[in-house]
Amino acid sequence: MKSDMEKGVKKGLPGGVDFGAVLRTYGIVIGLMIIIVAAAVLEPTFLTKNNVLNILRNMIVTGLSALSMTYVFMLGMMDLSVGSIISLSGVVCVTLANKFVQTDAQDANTYPIILVAVLLGAVMGAVNGSIITLIKGRLGASFIITYGTQIVFSAIAMLYTGGNFIFGSYYKGTYAAFGKGLLPIWLFLVIAAMMQFILKSTKYGKSISFIGANRDCAYMSGLNVGKYIIITFIVSGICSALSGFYVTARIGSATPIQGNGYELNAIAACVVGGTSMQGGTGSVINTVIGVLVLTVLNNALNVLGIDSNSQLLFRGVIIILSVTLDMFNKKYAVKKG
């Protein structure tokens, strides 16, 4: 049997290295390093401590949603309601904090508010999963259903706030601490590690991979497909609700449109990280790297003074290249098989 090194060797190339294999395996990491080196050379302040911490904190809102979007992708589905769940949970958290966290003595009320956000996200996720399960929907159905619930949840957020901006007048203690310093970064990494373990080492993780790879075989094997769909969308709702809490803790306010666009950022991060939209394959670790690539790119372009329109161009090119690489990898795997 050939060793891993022998598998990576291809005759006729300098040093015997199969650059195609290297690109397929480490392309996302190589891309991230190129962005970091280029930005650091062009702007020395890019690698300062404050900017690095800013990058890591900026990636959390998209990151939390992207972690659960990885699970949804593994099922061969999509969740477009992520942004509206962020918005609705955010405005609920701030209004509750403004009412029940006014003094140091009430500071501990922050934790029940987080629990409310988690429950709210779980309910919205359960709605998505239940409807999709009821109609036995797949990718197309999940797209349409969650687009519809996105509108519904956004409308509820608008009605709840009257369409107004909500300033956080709560006591700046524990609530605000979740948006500052290293605490949110460490919590995000812990959640990511847990979700990677669940995906790769538990029955649930292996089941959603099986369902995404071949739904019909999953049904015929007796697997309760509906249960796993509902659980996965509940996880998506919870992670999105935590994103909503975090963003309000960081900026100290909320609006009913605060989460707009984050669903696309989460989808882009998963795609850049190599998770297949067709289901069956994916990695939370790679999704984290995908989030980091997009966040570092955005920060680098800001630091370099690139205008917002040009930034969209760069982001679009990165996403297109990622999808192209993913399709190339699939064709290569089929050919090798």
Helices and strands as residue ranges (DSSP letters): H 4-7, G 14-16, H 19-42, G 44-47, H 49-74, H 82-100, G 104-109, H 110-134, H 139-161, E 166-167, H 174-177, H 183-201, H 203-213, H 215-220, H 225-251, E 253-254, H 262-272, H 284-303, H 308-336
